[in-house]
Amino acid sequence: MKHLGKALIYAIVAVNMLFVGLLLFSAYSPWLINPTVHPVLSCFGLIFPVFLLINFCFLIFWVFTYPKLALISALGFILCFGQIRTYIPINSRTDKIPQHCIKVLSYNVMGFNKLKKHTPTDPNPILQYILKRKPDIICLQEFQFSTDRSHLTEKDINSALSDYPYHNKTNVSAVGNGNWVACYSKFPILSSRLIKYKSTYNGSVVYELLIKGDTVTVINNHLESNKLTKEDKDVYVDMIKEPEAGKVKRGVRHLVKKLAEASAIRALQAKAVSKEIAAFKHQSMIVCGDFNDTPISYAHRVIAQDLDDAFTQSGRGLGISYNQHMFYFRIDNILISKNLTAYNCTVDNSIKESDHYPIWCYIAIKK
C-alpha cells in the first residue's frame, strides 16, 4: 500500500465513508422515511444487502492494506448490527423441541399450482407438501379453488386437509372471487374478521383460536403486491443480464416507480394491522403471511415493532421466500408476541410449485 499516493488513499477512504453512510441510511430508512410521504426513498431498504456487500469488500480490502482503516466499515456494521441480524440471522438448529410446541406454517400457494387436481394417485404437490409437514396451524395466501371438478375444488382441499376440522376462508378481493386467505387448524377457530384497509386484491384476517385452554390471536396477511407485470419482470431480468448504462437507468426508473406506489399503499395497510396488534386482548399472538416487503422495510418495521420475528429468533441465512425472476427476498414472515419462543424457523426451498417458498416454525410459550 505504500506505493499508493496519499491522494488515492484519501479518495478510497472518502468512497468507503460514502458507502457506510448509504448502508446506515438504508438500514434506518424504515424509521426515517414514511412511504406515504416519500414513496421512492422508502425503497432504499431494498438495496440494504448491496451496501452490506460493498462495505464488506471495503473491509477485506483494508484488512490486507491498511488494517486500521478497516474500522470505517466495521463501525458501519456495528451501528446497524440489529438490521444485519434481522436480515441474515445466524442461529443453530435444535433437536430438542419442547413437547408442548405447536407447529405453524404460512404459505402463499399461488392458486395451488394452477388449481391442479388432487387425487390419491396424482396428488397436488402443494397439498402433499403441507400434509407431509404436519403443521398444527396453516395460514394460506392466494388460496384459490375451482367449481370445475376437473380442477382443484374446495371440496378437494377440505378432503385432503381432513385432519384440520376447523377452517376459515375469507375473500379479500374487492372485485369478484379472485383472492382468498385461509386458515386450517387442529384447534377451534372461535372467530374471524377482515381488517379494514384500502386494497382491491389483498387483505388481512384476524382469527381467535382456542389452543390448549388459551385463546390465541392469529393474523394472516397478504399485503399489497408490487403489481409487477411479466413485462416489468422481464425488464429487470434483462437489466441484470446486460447492465448497459441507458438500459439500467430506464429500468431502475420504471421499476422504482411501481415499487414506490405499492410501498405507499402497504404503509397504510401495515398501520391498520399494527393497530390490531396494539389492541389485542389476549396474551399470545401470531402474525404471519406474505408482507410483499423485505425485513428492512417500513411495513415490516411497523407490524413487527411489538413482536419478535421468528426467523430472526431461530432461523438462519437469508431465508429467501420469493423465488421468481431474480427477485430474491424474504417477504414471508411469522411474527410472535413476546411471551412466545420460536424454534427452527425455516423457509423451505424444497418445493417450487409456487412463486413463494413456505415458512414454518415451532412455537411455545416461554417458561
C-alpha positions, 0 to 999 in steps of 0.5 A: 500500500505504500506505493499508493499516493496519499491522494488515492488513499484519501479518495478510497477512504472518502468512497468507503465513508460514502458507502457506510453512510448509504448502508446506515441510511438504508438500514434506518430508512424504515424509521426515517422515511414514511412511504406515504410521504416519500414513496421512492426513498422508502425503497432504499431498504431494498438495496440494504444487502448491496451496501452490506456487500460493498462495505464488506469488500471495503473491509477485506480490502483494508484488512490486507492494506491498511488494517486500521482503516478497516474500522470505517466499515466495521463501525458501519456494521456495528451501528446497524448490527440489529438490521444485519441480524434481522436480515441474515440471522445466524442461529443453530438448529435444535433437536430438542423441541419442547413437547408442548410446541405447536407447529405453524406454517404460512404459505402463499400457494399461488392458486395451488399450482394452477388449481391442479387436481388432487387425487390419491394417485396424482396428488397436488404437490402443494397439498402433499407438501403441507400434509407431509409437514404436519403443521398444527396451524396453516395460514394460506395466501392466494388460496384459490379453488375451482367449481370445475371438478376437473380442477382443484375444488374446495371440496378437494382441499377440505378432503385432503386437509381432513385432519384440520376440522376447523377452517376459515376462508375469507375473500379479500378481493374487492372485485369478484372471487379472485383472492382468498386467505385461509386458515386450517387448524387442529384447534377451534377457530372461535372467530374471524374478521377482515381488517379494514384497509384500502386494497382491491386484491389483498387483505388481512384476517384476524382469527381467535383460536382456542389452543390448549385452554388459551385463546390465541390471536392469529393474523394472516396477511397478504399485503399489497403486491408490487403489481409487477407485470411479466413485462416489468419482470422481464425488464429487470431480468434483462437489466441484470443480464446486460447492465448497459448504462441507458438500459439500467437507468430506464429500468431502475426508473420504471421499476422504482416507480411501481415499487414506490406506489405499492410501498405507499399503499402497504404503509397504510395497510401495515398501520391498520394491522399494527393497530390490531396488534396494539389492541389485542386482548389476549396474551399470545399472538401470531402474525404471519403471511406474505408482507410483499416487503423485505425485513428492512422495510417500513411495513415490516418495521411497523407490524413487527415493532411489538413482536419478535420475528421468528426467523430472526429468533431461530432461523438462519441465512437469508431465508429467501421466500420469493423465488421468481425472476431474480427477485430474491427476498424474504417477504414471508414472515411469522411474527410472535408476541413476546411471551412466545419462543420460536424454534427452527424457523425455516423457509423451505426451498424444497418445493417450487410449485409456487412463486413463494417458498413456505415458512414454518416454525415451532412455537411455545410459550416461554417458561 
